[in-house]
Amino acid sequence: MSVDQELARAVEEAEAEAVPAVAQATGGTPPASPNTPKRNLGLLIGLLVIVAGILGLVFTSFKGAAIYSVGVDQLMKEPARYSQRAIRVKGMLVKGTLARRDEPCEYRFRLTENGKELSVQHPSCVVPDTFKDMPGMDVEVQAEGKLADDGKTFVSTNIVAKCPSKYEMKQKSMAGELAPHAGQQGSPLQTLSQKD
């Protein structure tokens, strides 16, 4: 036997002895962790519960936050469509209709747009400074709230009175007129007891 043949045989014998030793040390096949499938399933279920909770919070919190913005004419045309929704109604304050009651504190007024009028009740004393009935000035008002059950009265939770633009105010001041919040009211603010 030549040296090459002896060397090849020694290598073969060494390899044959090494494979069973490695197999015995590792147990034949690599050991599968007994908790791996259960742990992965638990992690997946936990993540699904968290995602479902977050989506539930997002969808339920935005449900009541949607506010439809409509004009007085559109609201009066389709009152049934908007009766159960939170809406923002926009119109011009009807001159001489702004009235305030002290006990319980509330404002009542009428808004108009395209020939349609809407009665508004605002059961709060908090209104913007620009919410005044001024002579010669049209006051654009946005009221947020809901249409009452009668379908003809709007109960507001928030009032926004739009001021004229700087350009309009410059023209009016050149003509000698005052800003809506700068002077006396055009007609005295009526109280509901005087009006009724």
Secondary structure, 3 states (H helix, E strand, C coil): CCHHHHHHHHHHHHHHHHHHHHHHHHCCCCCCCCCHHHHHHHHHHHHHHHHHHHHHHHHHHHHCCCCEEEEHHHHHHCHHHHCCCCEEEEEEECCCCCEEECCCCEEEEEEEECCEEEEEEECCCCCCCCCCCCCCCCCEEEEEEEECCCCCEEEEEEEEEECCCHHHHHHHHHCCCCCCCCCCCCCCCEEHHHHC
